[in-house]
């Protein structure tokens, strides 16, 4: 029984590290996948499914550089 729990913990840690690595180097693909999974759960009838979908919903991308119109460098005006 302990061996099974150890392997589950190892698999969980490896999966977590893989997701973090993918999030860093393939952010757009991960964002799209997360949006699809979120939409899948949000369109179901069960209330737990709606909550899970809202939890998984990705954050809106914040523009960087001159697209953000931050006016800190005054080059956008």
C-alpha positions, -999 to +999 in steps of 0.1 A: +000+000+000+028+024+008+045+017-026+013+027-044+010+059-024+047+067-031+042+062-068+011+083-069+029+111-051+058+109-076+034+109-106+016+139-091+049+159-086+061+150-121+028+160-136+028+193-117+064+201-129+055+192-165+025+215-164+046+244-150+072+238-177+046+238-204+030+270-189+064+287-192+074+276-227+041+269-244+018+295-227-005+300-256-012+263-261-018+258-223-041+289-222-062+275-251-063+240-236-074+255-202-101+275-219-115+245-237-116+224-206-132+252-187-159+257-214-165+219-214-173+219-177-192+252-177-216+239-203-227+209-183-258+208-161-244+198-128-236+226-104-203+210-094-193+211-130-201+248-133-179+255-102-151+234-116-153+252-150-152+286-133-122+275-112-103+263-144-111+294-164-079+310-175-070+346-167-074+372-195-041+381-211-027+415-202-010+433-231+026+441-227+046+470-242+030+497-263-003+478-267-010+482-230-012+520-232+004+524-198+016+559-205+047+554-183+072+561-212+049+585-231+058+569-264+022+557-270+006+591-270 
